[in-house]
Amino acid sequence: MSDVRKGGNEVRSLGLSLVSFVIAFLLATSGLAQGQTKRRPYLEGQFWQFKLREWDAASYDSARLVSGIYEISYSQNQLKAFYVKPGEEREELNPVPPLLMRLLGRGRDFRFPLTVGKKWSYEYTERITLPIPCSPCFHFLRRAVEINVEGLENVTTEAGTFEAFKLVKEDGPKTSWRRWVTTYSFSRVTGSVVKMFLDVSGDTGIGRKREIELIKYGAVSGVPPLVAAPDVDPMVGEGN
């Protein structure tokens, strides 16, 4: 009799385990139907190329060093960044600039999984260098950031057309009405931002603007392409 009861308990335990597995599987996969973007590991040989253009709203200066082509690649368990010079010559940037890391969804501007309507905020301290003789010649300014995932949209770049999450970031001093506005378009297909636009001019019409778009992505021969964002811990990447 005890063997029968023991066998019944084992069957019930197995049944509960199967139910738990099914529930966990449904929860894990439901994000795909709800338009979520989760993170997955990088693959050896993956790369992303971006075109960056920065100018002043009042007077465009094509000679700024920040304008140009940049490449991020994953090799030997680490991310590397390069400035691509004319003729495809590459100059490595070490460490990888925070701006380029953000293009892969790294930093506090991104909280995965991304879902339409999701919002979050954070604060950081900006160090400002003063253009006058002084000691010290800088001061610190506390800034507040608010980010909203406004929706899904189709975005076209040189790399193709992608369905992407539209994130709008407002960044400004806690004591001022003037805000910097950044718009990110993040694609689950490339696992990266496919387009970004920053406007710091506010209502004045005077101030820096930055535009970045994905122009190429993929992997070396024989390595499958990226299908989702990387499953890595975020790094601090405040500021613009």
JODANOR-V73707 format. One record per residue. N is the residue number from 1. RES is the residue in one small letter. PSI is psi in whole degrees, -180 to 180 (none if undefined). OMEGA is omega as a letter, one per 40 degrees, with the letter a starting at -180 (* if undefined). Layout:
# JODANOR-V73707
[[N;RES;PSI;OMEGA] [N;RES;PSI;OMEGA]]
This chain:
# JODANOR-V73707
[[1;m;-41;i] [2;s;-33;i] [3;d;-37;i] [4;v;-46;i] [5;r;-40;i] [6;k;-43;i] [7;g;-39;i] [8;g;-40;i] [9;n;-39;i] [10;e;-38;i] [11;v;-45;i] [12;r;-40;i] [13;s;-41;i] [14;l;-40;i] [15;g;-42;i] [16;l;-38;i] [17;s;-42;i] [18;l;-42;i] [19;v;-43;i] [20;s;-39;i] [21;f;-44;i] [22;v;-44;i] [23;i;-45;a] [24;a;-40;i] [25;f;-43;i] [26;l;-40;i] [27;l;-38;a] [28;a;-34;a] [29;t;-12;a] [30;s;-26;a] [31;g;-30;a] [32;l;-39;a] [33;a;-24;a] [34;q;5;i] [35;g;45;i] [36;q;152;i] [37;t;120;i] [38;k;176;a] [39;r;145;i] [40;r;163;a] [41;p;155;i] [42;y;159;i] [43;l;145;a] [44;e;128;i] [45;g;-2;i] [46;q;149;i] [47;f;157;i] [48;w;134;i] [49;q;134;a] [50;f;145;i] [51;k;125;a] [52;l;133;i] [53;r;128;a] [54;e;138;a] [55;w;166;i] [56;d;138;a] [57;a;-27;a] [58;a;-35;a] [59;s;108;a] [60;y;133;i] [61;d;102;a] [62;s;-9;a] [63;a;2;a] [64;r;138;a] [65;l;-25;a] [66;v;-18;i] [67;s;139;i] [68;g;-165;a] [69;i;132;i] [70;y;145;i] [71;e;138;i] [72;i;134;i] [73;s;158;i] [74;y;119;a] [75;s;135;i] [76;q;47;i] [77;n;24;i] [78;q;153;i] [79;l;140;i] [80;k;148;a] [81;a;147;a] [82;f;145;i] [83;y;123;a] [84;v;110;a] [85;k;164;i] [86;p;136;a] [87;g;8;i] [88;e;10;i] [89;e;138;a] [90;r;135;i] [91;e;116;a] [92;e;139;i] [93;l;112;a] [94;n;118;e] [95;p;169;i] [96;v;126;a] [97;p;140;i] [98;p;-36;i] [99;l;-44;i] [100;l;-34;i] [101;m;-37;i] [102;r;-29;i] [103;l;-16;i] [104;l;14;i] [105;g;19;i] [106;r;145;i] [107;g;178;a] [108;r;-3;i] [109;d;-7;a] [110;f;134;i] [111;r;111;a] [112;f;149;e] [113;p;147;i] [114;l;134;i] [115;t;146;i] [116;v;131;a] [117;g;-10;i] [118;k;139;a] [119;k;150;i] [120;w;170;a] [121;s;161;i] [122;y;172;i] [123;e;155;i] [124;y;167;a] [125;t;126;i] [126;e;134;i] [127;r;121;a] [128;i;125;i] [129;t;129;a] [130;l;135;a] [131;p;38;a] [132;i;155;i] [133;p;124;a] [134;c;173;i] [135;s;110;e] [136;p;161;a] [137;c;41;i] [138;f;163;i] [139;h;168;a] [140;f;139;a] [141;l;127;i] [142;r;128;a] [143;r;148;i] [144;a;137;a] [145;v;136;i] [146;e;132;a] [147;i;136;a] [148;n;129;i] [149;v;101;a] [150;e;-25;a] [151;g;-172;i] [152;l;142;a] [153;e;157;i] [154;n;126;a] [155;v;132;a] [156;t;129;i] [157;t;-176;i] [158;e;-23;a] [159;a;-11;a] [160;g;-169;i] [161;t;131;a] [162;f;144;i] [163;e;129;a] [164;a;149;i] [165;f;133;i] [166;k;115;i] [167;l;130;i] [168;v;124;a] [169;k;127;i] [170;e;128;a] [171;d;122;a] [172;g;163;i] [173;p;144;a] [174;k;-21;a] [175;t;11;a] [176;s;152;i] [177;w;-20;a] [178;r;130;a] [179;r;143;i] [180;w;136;a] [181;v;124;i] [182;t;133;i] [183;t;123;i] [184;y;142;i] [185;s;109;a] [186;f;125;a] [187;s;134;i] [188;r;-19;a] [189;v;-47;a] [190;t;-17;a] [191;g;31;a] [192;s;171;i] [193;v;133;i] [194;v;-20;i] [195;k;143;i] [196;m;141;i] [197;f;128;i] [198;l;134;i] [199;d;115;i] [200;v;8;a] [201;s;-22;a] [202;g;-140;i] [203;d;-1;a] [204;t;-24;a] [205;g;2;a] [206;i;125;i] [207;g;171;a] [208;r;145;i] [209;k;149;a] [210;r;136;i] [211;e;130;i] [212;i;137;i] [213;e;150;i] [214;l;130;a] [215;i;-17;i] [216;k;145;i] [217;y;163;i] [218;g;-149;a] [219;a;166;i] [220;v;164;a] [221;s;132;i] [222;g;-6;i] [223;v;128;a] [224;p;150;a] [225;p;161;i] [226;l;138;a] [227;v;-8;a] [228;a;173;a] [229;a;153;a] [230;p;144;i] [231;d;78;a] [232;v;159;i] [233;d;139;a] [234;p;152;i] [235;m;158;i] [236;v;131;a] [237;g;51;a] [238;e;170;i] [239;g;176;a] [240;n;none;*]]
